[in-house]
């Protein structure tokens, strides 16, 4: 997995959160920030999810937020992976919390509205549902394969170097 600096994440947020930007333009501009397509895909997919997560966590009602997401492996099976295994999500979550509280509000809104979790909440509320007690599930990634997130070393291998 290619590491991404906070500066690159901040630059991608400025692109993704811009007013009236089309998906194709986001793809092109974010791709220009990084060396490979998969890193661009990770930035484009994860930044809105982090912002959406912060938005939903601040909404009225006791929502149980997810701790994992799903990614499809090359064998066709879906794998559950902890959010903490995606460093872009972790960094973008911290930035999203800051932007939520300090602004610019328009940047936060534009970015969070691109998230699948906000879309799910919007659908729930528009159908007359309530967030109180709702249990959100994490996103299922289509463009990022599970192999991007290799399994963490087992306790056995960490203890004995195997």
C-alpha positions as CSV (number, residue, x, y, z in Angstrom):
1,X,0.0,0.0,0.0
2,X,1.4,3.3,-1.0
3,X,1.7,5.8,1.9
4,X,0.0,9.1,1.5
5,X,1.0,12.3,3.3
6,X,-1.4,14.5,5.2
7,X,-0.6,17.3,2.7
8,X,-1.8,15.1,-0.2
9,X,-4.9,14.2,1.7
10,X,-5.6,17.9,2.4
11,X,-5.1,18.7,-1.3
12,X,-7.5,15.9,-2.3
13,X,-10.1,17.2,0.2
14,X,-9.9,20.7,-1.5
15,X,-10.6,19.0,-4.8
16,X,-13.3,16.7,-3.7
17,X,-15.1,19.4,-1.7
18,X,-15.1,22.0,-4.4
19,X,-18.4,23.4,-5.5
20,X,-20.0,21.9,-8.5
21,X,-17.0,19.7,-9.5
22,X,-17.8,16.7,-11.7
23,X,-16.6,13.2,-10.9
24,X,-14.4,13.1,-14.0
25,X,-12.6,16.3,-12.9
26,X,-12.1,14.9,-9.4
27,X,-10.6,11.7,-10.9
28,X,-8.2,13.7,-13.1
29,X,-7.1,16.2,-10.5
30,X,-6.7,13.7,-7.7
31,X,-4.8,11.4,-10.0
32,X,-2.3,14.3,-10.7
33,X,-1.5,14.4,-6.9
34,X,-0.2,10.8,-6.6
35,X,2.0,8.3,-8.4
36,X,-0.6,5.5,-9.1
37,X,-4.2,4.9,-9.9
38,X,-4.9,2.8,-6.7
39,X,-3.8,5.6,-4.4
40,X,-6.0,8.0,-6.3
41,X,-8.9,5.6,-5.9
42,X,-8.3,5.3,-2.2
43,X,-8.3,9.1,-1.8
44,X,-11.4,9.5,-3.9
45,X,-13.3,6.8,-2.1
46,X,-12.1,7.2,1.5
47,X,-12.2,10.9,2.0
48,X,-15.9,11.3,1.6
49,X,-16.5,8.3,3.8
50,X,-14.5,9.9,6.6
51,X,-16.5,13.2,6.3
52,X,-19.8,11.3,6.1
53,X,-18.8,9.3,9.2
54,X,-18.2,12.6,11.1
55,X,-21.5,14.1,9.9
56,X,-23.6,11.1,10.9
57,X,-21.8,10.8,14.3
58,X,-22.9,14.4,15.0
59,X,-26.6,13.8,14.0
60,X,-29.3,13.6,16.5
61,X,-30.1,10.0,17.6
62,X,-28.0,7.3,19.0
63,X,-26.4,5.7,15.9
64,X,-24.1,2.8,16.2
65,X,-21.3,3.6,13.8
66,X,-19.4,0.8,11.9
67,X,-15.8,-0.1,12.7
68,X,-15.3,-2.2,9.5
69,X,-15.7,-2.1,5.8
70,X,-16.0,-4.8,3.1
71,X,-13.6,-5.3,0.2
72,X,-13.8,-8.0,-2.4
73,X,-10.8,-10.3,-2.8
74,X,-9.5,-11.8,-6.0
75,X,-11.2,-15.1,-5.1
76,X,-14.6,-13.3,-5.3
77,X,-15.2,-13.4,-1.5
78,X,-15.9,-10.3,0.5
79,X,-13.6,-9.6,3.4
80,X,-14.4,-7.5,6.5
81,X,-11.5,-5.1,7.3
82,X,-11.1,-2.7,10.2
83,X,-11.2,1.0,9.2
84,X,-7.9,1.5,11.1
85,X,-6.2,-0.5,8.4
86,X,-6.8,2.3,5.9
87,X,-4.4,5.2,6.8
88,X,-6.2,7.6,4.4
89,X,-9.5,7.1,6.3
90,X,-7.8,7.6,9.7
91,X,-6.1,10.8,8.6
92,X,-9.2,12.1,6.8
93,X,-11.3,11.4,9.8
94,X,-9.2,13.7,11.9
95,X,-9.3,16.4,9.2
96,X,-13.1,16.0,8.9
97,X,-13.5,16.5,12.6
98,X,-11.5,19.7,12.4
99,X,-13.4,21.0,9.4
100,X,-16.7,20.1,10.9
101,X,-16.0,22.3,13.9
102,X,-13.9,25.0,12.3
103,X,-15.0,25.1,8.7
104,X,-15.2,25.9,6.0
105,X,-18.7,24.6,6.3
106,X,-19.2,24.4,2.5
107,X,-16.1,22.2,2.1
108,X,-17.4,19.8,4.8
109,X,-20.9,19.7,3.3
110,X,-19.7,19.1,-0.3
111,X,-17.3,16.4,0.8
112,X,-19.6,14.5,3.2
113,X,-22.5,14.5,0.7
114,X,-20.4,12.2,-1.6
115,X,-20.3,9.5,1.1
116,X,-22.2,6.2,1.0
117,X,-23.0,6.5,4.7
118,X,-24.7,9.9,4.3
119,X,-26.6,8.5,1.3
120,X,-27.8,5.6,3.5
121,X,-28.9,7.9,6.3
122,X,-30.6,10.2,3.8
123,X,-32.6,7.2,2.4
124,X,-33.5,6.1,5.9
125,X,-34.8,9.5,6.9
126,X,-36.6,10.1,3.6
127,X,-38.5,6.9,4.1
128,X,-39.7,8.0,7.6
129,X,-37.1,6.0,9.5
130,X,-35.3,7.1,12.6
131,X,-31.6,7.2,13.4
132,X,-32.2,6.5,17.1
133,X,-30.8,3.0,17.7
134,X,-29.8,2.6,14.0
135,X,-26.8,0.4,13.4
136,X,-24.8,1.5,10.4
137,X,-22.8,-0.9,8.3
138,X,-19.5,0.1,6.7
139,X,-19.1,0.6,3.0
140,X,-18.6,-2.2,0.5
141,X,-15.7,-1.1,-1.7
142,X,-16.0,-1.8,-5.4
143,X,-12.8,-0.2,-6.8
144,X,-10.4,-1.2,-4.1
145,X,-9.6,-4.9,-3.8
146,X,-9.1,-6.6,-0.4
147,X,-5.5,-7.4,-1.3
148,X,-4.7,-3.7,-0.8
149,X,-5.1,-4.5,2.9
150,X,-2.9,-7.5,3.7
151,X,-3.8,-9.3,6.8
152,X,-2.0,-8.0,9.9
153,X,0.6,-10.3,11.3
154,X,-0.8,-12.9,13.8
155,X,0.0,-12.7,17.5
156,X,2.2,-15.8,17.0
157,X,4.3,-14.2,14.2
158,X,4.6,-11.0,16.2
159,X,5.9,-12.8,19.2
160,X,8.1,-15.3,17.5
161,X,9.0,-13.5,14.2
162,X,7.3,-16.1,12.0
